[in-house]
Amino acid sequence: MCSTRNSMTDPGQKAERLLEVEGLTIVLRHRHRPPAAIARDVSLHVNAGEIVGLIGESGSGKTMTAKSLIGLLPDRMEVVSGHVRFRGRDLLDGGDPGRVRGREIALIPQDALHALNPVKTIGWQVGEPLKVHGRLRQRRIANVVGDLLERVHIPDARRRVGDYPHQFSGGMQQRALTAMALSMEPPLILADEPTTALDVTIQAEIIDLIGELRDATGASFLFISHDLALVSSFCDRIYVMYAGEIVESGTTDAIFNHTRHPYTRALIGAAPRLAGNPERLPTIPGRIPRPHEEIRGCRFRERCPEAGAACGEAPRLETAGGDHAYRCWYA
């Protein structure tokens, strides 16, 4: 897989802070028990022209964090505290985060086959944001849809706008969702595990496409994944999430070459492409705690080989220079 990491930000200039999430807490409300935290005091940011990774095991809260930014949380889930600032505007302070959906912040959902409507053509679905948000005539929309499908490298794109999702391969379905996200030329795209269920070759093509689109359009990406090996090749910075908390964050170099948190080390060790393909891959014992489970101290303590007496108290956020931060008493 070739590297696409090439930030458009001039190192000599201060980057524009496009998205800033501060102290975000999301809860799931139950009828018969107290609310359960899905995300806890999450803070992250995305600068203009960046590709930022948000990684962690399934159930860490990555997808719900992303959906909360654009008002797509499921029923009974809600943001109870924190700020989400997009270009300086607080989307949660008396406002509706859904107002930026599609036009300024777009989502590429996971599992393209289920995200696409099986009874609508690809062209109709890619053009839908233009109908909802735009003021283009139908003939002009058809031309723009053809252009978008060509941009994401759909073969014979203009002939295939009338095809249905089942007539597209998995990789082409994912490209169609990417074209849909690009339709309004948003400055920020949330890519939620866009390579799930794709083989390694198609994964590489999608990753290369994201890097190409960033360079061509200037769009920033928040790339959500559980695959550290995948994000290592193209993200500028990475946030590591565990059980609803950000446990480590920093540049890609800091995360992989100066790792501080045991959970990050465990993820790296469990990735075949990063572990050097040993005969037997290490695993992380136990399981990620469920949101309603009450845990005192460090939430990774029960699975951590380095846990000690201090871990009975929740670790503070420490810094290791620059943007590198972590939550661990024994880092």
C-alpha positions in Angstrom: 0.0 0.0 0.0 1.5 3.3 -1.0 1.5 6.2 1.4 -0.8 9.1 0.8 0.2 11.2 3.8 1.0 14.6 2.5 -0.7 17.3 4.5 -1.7 20.4 2.5 -1.0 22.7 5.4 2.2 24.8 5.0 4.4 24.0 8.0 5.3 27.6 8.2 1.7 28.7 8.8 -0.7 28.0 11.6 -3.3 25.5 10.4 -7.0 26.5 10.3 -8.8 24.7 13.1 -11.7 23.3 11.1 -13.3 21.1 13.7 -12.8 21.2 17.5 -14.6 18.8 19.8 -14.2 19.6 23.5 -15.4 17.5 26.5 -18.0 15.6 24.5 -20.1 13.1 26.5 -22.8 10.9 25.0 -25.1 8.8 27.0 -27.6 6.0 26.2 -30.8 6.4 28.3 -32.5 3.2 29.7 -35.9 2.8 31.1 -34.9 0.8 34.1 -31.3 1.7 34.9 -29.1 4.9 35.0 -27.8 6.4 31.7 -24.8 4.6 30.3 -21.9 6.7 28.8 -21.1 5.9 25.2 -18.4 8.6 25.0 -16.7 10.3 27.9 -15.1 13.7 27.9 -13.9 13.3 24.3 -11.7 16.1 22.9 -10.2 16.1 19.4 -9.6 18.4 16.5 -9.2 18.4 12.7 -7.2 21.0 10.9 -7.9 22.1 7.4 -6.3 19.8 4.8 -5.6 17.0 7.4 -6.5 13.3 7.5 -7.0 12.4 11.1 -7.5 8.8 12.3 -9.9 7.8 15.1 -9.1 4.1 16.0 -10.1 1.5 18.5 -11.9 -1.8 18.9 -15.5 -2.2 17.9 -17.6 -0.8 20.7 -15.2 1.9 21.6 -17.6 4.7 20.7 -16.0 5.9 17.5 -19.0 5.8 15.2 -21.4 7.4 17.8 -18.8 10.1 18.4 -18.8 10.9 14.6 -22.6 10.7 14.2 -23.1 13.1 17.2 -21.2 15.8 15.2 -24.0 15.9 12.6 -27.0 15.1 14.6 -27.4 11.4 13.6 -27.4 9.7 17.0 -29.9 6.8 17.4 -33.0 7.2 19.6 -32.3 7.3 23.4 -28.7 8.5 22.8 -27.9 12.1 23.4 -25.1 14.5 24.0 -25.2 15.7 27.6 -22.1 17.9 27.7 -19.3 19.3 25.6 -18.8 21.5 22.6 -18.6 20.8 18.9 -17.1 23.8 17.1 -17.0 23.9 13.3 -15.1 26.8 11.9 -15.6 28.5 15.2 -19.4 27.9 15.4 -20.7 25.8 18.3 -23.0 23.3 16.7 -24.4 22.1 20.1 -25.0 25.5 21.8 -28.6 26.1 21.1 -28.2 24.9 17.5 -28.9 21.9 15.4 -25.8 19.9 14.3 -27.8 18.5 11.5 -27.8 21.9 9.7 -24.3 21.3 8.5 -25.0 17.7 7.4 -24.1 17.0 3.8 -23.4 20.6 2.9 -20.4 21.3 5.2 -19.8 18.0 7.0 -20.5 14.8 5.0 -20.5 11.2 6.2 -19.3 8.1 4.3 -21.0 5.3 6.3 -19.7 1.8 6.8 -21.1 -1.2 5.0 -21.8 0.3 1.6 -24.3 -2.4 0.5 -26.6 -1.6 3.4 -26.1 2.1 3.3 -27.3 2.3 -0.3 -31.0 2.0 -1.2 -31.5 -1.2 -3.3 -34.5 0.3 -5.2 -32.9 3.6 -6.3 -30.3 3.9 -9.0 -26.7 4.9 -8.1 -27.2 8.1 -10.1 -30.3 9.0 -8.2 -28.6 8.5 -4.8 -25.4 10.3 -5.6 -27.5 13.2 -6.9 -29.8 13.4 -3.9 -27.7 15.9 -1.8 -27.7 18.2 -4.9 -31.5 18.0 -4.9 -31.9 18.6 -1.2 -29.2 21.3 -0.8 -28.6 22.7 -4.3 -30.5 24.7 -6.8 -29.5 22.9 -9.9 -31.8 21.9 -12.7 -32.3 18.1 -13.3 -30.2 18.1 -16.5 -27.4 19.9 -14.7 -27.6 17.4 -11.8 -27.2 14.5 -14.2 -24.0 16.0 -15.6 -22.6 16.7 -12.1 -23.4 13.1 -11.0 -21.5 11.8 -14.0 -18.5 14.0 -13.1 -18.6 12.8 -9.5 -18.6 9.1 -10.5 -15.7 9.8 -12.9 -13.8 11.6 -10.1 -14.0 8.5 -7.9 -12.9 6.3 -10.8 -16.1 4.4 -11.6 -15.4 2.7 -15.0 -17.6 3.9 -17.8 -19.2 6.2 -15.2 -21.8 8.0 -17.3 -23.3 4.8 -18.7 -23.6 3.3 -15.2 -25.5 6.1 -13.5 -28.6 4.1 -14.2 -27.3 0.9 -12.5 -28.6 -0.3 -9.1 -26.4 -1.0 -6.1 -26.5 -4.8 -6.6 -24.9 -4.2 -10.1 -21.8 -2.6 -8.4 -19.0 -4.5 -6.7 -18.2 -3.8 -3.1 -15.4 -1.5 -4.0 -17.6 0.4 -6.5 -20.4 0.7 -4.0 -17.9 2.4 -1.6 -16.7 4.7 -4.4 -20.4 5.7 -5.0 -20.8 6.6 -1.3 -17.7 8.6 -1.6 -19.0 10.4 -4.6 -22.2 11.2 -2.7 -20.2 12.7 0.2 -18.3 14.9 -2.3 -21.4 16.1 -4.1 -21.7 19.4 -2.1 -17.9 19.8 -1.8 -17.9 19.8 2.0 -14.7 20.9 3.7 -14.9 18.0 6.2 -15.8 14.3 5.5 -16.3 11.7 8.2 -15.2 8.3 6.8 -16.7 5.6 9.0 -14.7 2.4 8.4 -15.1 2.8 4.6 -12.9 -0.2 3.9 -14.9 -2.7 6.0 -15.5 -6.0 4.2 -13.3 -5.1 1.3 -10.2 -7.2 0.3 -6.7 -5.8 0.9 -6.3 -4.7 -2.8 -9.6 -2.7 -2.8 -8.8 -1.3 0.6 -5.6 0.1 -0.9 -7.5 1.6 -3.8 -10.0 3.4 -1.4 -7.2 4.7 0.7 -5.3 6.0 -2.3 -8.6 7.6 -3.5 -9.1 9.4 -0.2 -5.6 10.8 -0.3 -6.1 11.9 -3.9 -9.4 13.6 -3.1 -7.8 15.4 -0.2 -5.1 16.7 -2.5 -7.5 17.6 -5.3 -10.3 19.2 -3.3 -8.6 20.4 0.0 -11.2 18.4 2.0 -10.2 17.2 5.5 -11.1 13.7 6.7 -11.8 12.1 10.0 -11.1 8.5 9.2 -12.6 6.0 11.6 -11.2 2.5 11.8 -10.2 -0.4 14.0 -7.2 -1.2 11.8 -4.0 0.5 12.9 -2.0 -0.9 10.1 -4.4 0.7 7.6 -4.3 4.2 9.1 -0.5 4.1 9.6 0.1 4.8 5.9 -1.9 8.0 5.3 -3.1 9.7 8.5 -1.4 12.9 9.7 -2.5 12.5 13.3 -4.3 9.7 15.2 -6.6 9.5 18.2 -6.8 6.1 20.0 -10.2 5.5 21.7 -11.0 2.8 24.3 -14.4 2.3 26.0 -15.5 5.8 25.1 -12.4 7.6 26.1 -9.4 9.0 24.1 -6.5 7.2 25.7 -3.7 8.4 23.4 -3.3 11.0 20.6 -0.5 12.5 18.5 1.1 12.5 15.2 1.3 9.2 13.3 5.1 9.1 14.0 4.5 9.6 17.8 1.8 7.0 18.0 3.8 4.3 16.2 7.4 5.1 17.1 7.0 6.7 20.6 3.9 4.8 21.9 2.9 5.6 25.5 -0.3 3.7 26.2 -0.4 -0.1 26.7 -3.7 -0.3 24.7 -2.0 1.4 21.7 0.9 -1.0 22.0 -1.6 -4.0 22.2 -3.4 -2.8 19.0 -0.1 -2.4 17.1 1.0 -5.9 18.3 -2.2 -7.5 17.1 -2.0 -6.1 13.6 -0.4 -8.6 11.2 1.1 -6.0 8.9 2.7 -4.2 11.8 3.8 -7.1 13.9 5.9 -8.6 11.1 3.6 -11.6 10.5 4.8 -13.8 13.5 3.7 -17.4 13.7 1.2 -16.5 16.5 -0.2 -13.0 16.9 -0.6 -11.6 20.4 -4.2 -10.9 21.5 -5.7 -8.5 24.0 -7.2 -10.6 26.8 -10.7 -10.0 28.0 -13.2 -7.7 26.3 -14.0 -4.1 26.1 -16.3 -3.0 29.0 -19.9 -2.4 28.2 -21.2 1.2 28.6 -23.4 0.4 31.6 -20.6 -1.4 33.5 -19.3 0.7 36.5 -15.5 0.7 36.4 -13.4 2.6 38.9 -10.0 3.9 37.8 -8.5 3.2 34.4 -11.0 1.6 32.1 -8.2 -0.6 30.5 -7.0 -1.9 33.9 -8.6 -5.3 33.8 -6.9 -6.1 30.4 -3.6 -4.3 30.9 -0.4 -6.3 31.5 1.2 -3.2 33.1 -1.5 -2.4 35.6 -0.5 -1.4 39.1 -1.9 0.0 42.3 -2.2 3.5 40.9 -4.6 2.3 38.2 -7.4 2.2 40.8 -7.7 5.9 40.2 -8.6 7.3 36.8 -5.4 8.6 35.1 -5.0 12.2 34.2 -4.3 13.3 30.6 -0.5 13.8 30.3 1.6 15.2 27.5 4.9 14.0 26.1 5.7 17.1 24.0 3.9 18.7 21.1 0.5 17.2 20.5 1.3 13.8 22.0 -1.0 13.1 24.9 -2.0 9.9 26.8 -3.9 8.6 29.9 -1.7 6.2 31.8 0.0 6.2 35.2 2.8 4.0 34.0 3.5 5.2 30.4 
